[in-house]
Amino acid sequence: MLMCYSKNMTAQTPVSHYERINHVKSYIRAHLDEDLPRDELAKLAGYSIPHFHRMFTAHGGESITTYIRRVRMERAARLLLTDDLSVTEIALSHGYDTHSAFDKAFKQQFGYNPSEFRQLNRIWAGHLIHKHIYYNPKEKIMQPLEIKTLPDLKVLYARATEIMASPAFQTANREAFGKLMGYLAQQQAMHKMQKCVAIYPSEVEVGQMAIMDAGAVFAAGDEIPAGDGLAYQILPAGRWAVFRHVGPYDTLWQTWQAALRDWLPTSGCEFRDAPPFEDYVDDPSQTAPEVLRTDIYIPIR
């Protein structure tokens, strides 16, 4: 488990979240010709794999896979401008099996195919290589609604998976909640549910398989048996930074970003070994989307 920031850590150890992500980025740029497995990169940063992905994406606005692909393509673009290697040679040296596959990927990133790129004005070509994703910083960093210490939470859940086409779940949420709510209705247990939650045990990355658990928390003694396809899990006791999102569910990512990109690196805290989750405070069938309240729970030490 990761501990909170300590001023006693050695100067050689990247201690802040920003330093740790930048340390990984420097390592990637120095080892672009090697395999870069995410478990090793997560270990280098001192995070679990899911927390590493969340922090890396929040920090830079792109996933680790997208970042590696981008910086490799930027290096290929520089070679096109400064080296006499053929396009095919550059494509093969950057992991592409064919000229056409490299052409397609290159044009997606820069808007020109490699041959066209070589003919560009050098100033404009340099701009295309070095442009990055920037965020307009908030005037004021979002603060947690509260820091809450909770006991173990026993959660009845239904799990679904999805290959992500965007940062938001499109099918797994409906599948998991449909299964859970259908079972609760069948058992006439909807009124026993104290919290309706979504748990995120894995990283969420576009193009990759992700897991979503739809869950129900009951008062002690009100638990019901887990039906077919459902099970119980424990959200481990500990501290949570709770952020209140007000608005439709499709804008939840904005509060997630503010929590992970802006607040956590300045908080002096670390992730705790537990999955984050969302607590749906309001019933969406009874509440207008613009005033829906959702609490995001970030596990911290």
C-alpha positions, -999 to 999 in steps of 0.1 A, spaced: 0 0 0 11 36 -6 16 60 22 10 97 25 37 120 13 66 122 38 93 148 38 117 122 51 117 104 18 150 105 0 157 132 -26 162 105 -52 126 92 -48 99 108 -68 75 117 -40 47 139 -55 21 127 -79 34 151 -106 70 140 -101 61 104 -103 41 107 -135 68 129 -150 94 103 -139 74 77 -159 72 99 -189 109 105 -189 115 68 -186 92 61 -216 110 87 -238 143 71 -229 131 36 -237 109 40 -267 125 11 -286 117 -13 -257 85 -30 -246 68 -8 -220 43 -30 -201 20 -10 -179 25 -32 -149 62 -22 -149 54 14 -155 29 14 -126 55 -2 -104 80 25 -114 55 52 -103 46 34 -71 9 29 -80 -13 -2 -85 -22 -6 -122 -58 8 -119 -47 38 -98 -17 44 -122 -40 46 -152 -64 69 -134 -36 93 -123 -17 92 -156 -49 100 -176 -60 127 -152 -25 143 -152 -20 145 -189 -55 141 -205 -45 109 -223 -41 72 -214 -7 56 -211 -12 37 -243 -21 69 -262 9 87 -247 34 60 -258 19 58 -293 20 96 -296 56 101 -285 67 73 -307 50 89 -336 65 123 -327 100 107 -329 91 92 -363 80 127 -375 113 142 -364 132 114 -383 112 123 -414 125 159 -412 161 152 -402 170 117 -416 174 102 -451 156 69 -440 127 59 -462 92 60 -449 91 22 -449 123 20 -428 109 45 -403 76 26 -402 93 -7 -395 116 8 -368 85 21 -350 66 -12 -349 45 -10 -380 45 -40 -403 35 -21 -434 39 13 -451 1 17 -453 -5 11 -417 21 36 -407 6 61 -432 -28 58 -417 -17 62 -381 6 91 -390 -21 110 -408 -45 104 -379 -21 122 -356 -7 149 -378 -32 154 -406 -7 146 -433 8 114 -446 45 110 -441 55 120 -476 34 152 -474 48 159 -439 84 159 -453 75 187 -477 60 210 -450 75 242 -439 98 233 -410 82 258 -385 47 244 -392 60 208 -390 77 215 -357 44 230 -343 26 198 -353 52 176 -336 53 196 -303 17 205 -298 3 188 -267 -30 185 -248 -34 215 -224 -61 221 -198 -73 255 -187 -65 254 -150 -94 262 -126 -92 295 -108 -98 275 -76 -90 239 -70 -120 218 -62 -121 206 -26 -137 175 -12 -171 178 3 -155 159 32 -129 135 42 -148 105 56 -136 74 74 -159 44 68 -159 8 81 -160 -21 57 -189 -18 33 -205 -50 23 -219 -46 -13 -242 -69 -33 -230 -64 -69 -235 -74 -105 -205 -72 -128 -203 -63 -165 -174 -56 -188 -171 -35 -219 -144 -26 -245 -143 11 -240 -152 33 -270 -150 65 -249 -141 73 -213 -177 67 -203 -194 33 -201 -221 28 -228 -233 -8 -222 -217 -23 -191 -236 2 -168 -270 -7 -183 -262 -44 -181 -249 -44 -145 -276 -21 -131 -303 -39 -151 -293 -72 -136 -290 -58 -100 -322 -38 -100 -341 -66 -116 -330 -89 -89 -338 -64 -61 -373 -59 -76 -378 -97 -78 -368 -100 -41 -390 -70 -32 -359 -56 -16 -356 -22 -32 -367 -4 0 -338 -21 19 -311 -5 -2 -293 23 17 -268 32 -11 -267 26 -48 -231 26 -60 -209 19 -90 -175 4 -82 -145 7 -106 -120 -21 -98 -100 -18 -130 -86 10 -151 -108 26 -178 -90 31 -210 -104 36 -245 -99 5 -266 -94 -18 -236 -116 -40 -216 -129 -24 -184 -150 -37 -154 -179 -20 -138 -197 -33 -107 -232 -20 -99 -238 -24 -62 -263 -21 -34 -254 -15 3 -279 -26 29 -283 -18 66 -268 -45 89 -292 -74 91 -311 -64 59 -288 -82 35 -305 -105 10 -289 -137 -5 -269 -132 -37 -288 -145 -66 -275 -161 -98 -248 -139 -113 -245 -117 -83 -221 -118 -53 -210 -98 -23 -177 -79 -21 -162 -57 7 -151 -21 1 -123 -20 27 -125 3 57 -105 35 56 -104 71 46 -122 85 16 -121 119 -1 -157 126 -11 -164 149 -40 -199 160 -48 -209 162 -85 -241 180 -94 -254 174 -129 -261 147 -154 -242 114 -153 -225 121 -186 -206 150 -171 -192 130 -141 -158 128 -158 -154 166 -151 -154 161 -113 -133 130 -116 -107 150 -135 -108 179 -110 -103 154 -81 -75 134 -96 -57 160 -117 -60 191 -95 -68 182 -59 -49 149 -52 -15 161 -63 -18 191 -39 -33 172 -10 -3 154 3 -22 121 2 -18 89 -17 -42 64 -31 -52 36 -7 -54 0 -20 -91 1 -27 -113 8 -57 -130 42 -61 -167 43 -63 -197 65 -70 -227 69 -47 -258 79 -65 -275 102 -39 -306 109 -59 -331 87 -78 -327 97 -115 -364 87 -121 -374 114 -95 -348 141 -101 -340 164 -130 -306 156 -146 -292 191 -140 -296 187 -102 -287 150 -98 -262 146 -69 -235 120 -72 -207 115 -46 -173 103 -58 -153 84 -33 -115 84 -37 -96 60 -14 -68 78 4 -42 73 31 
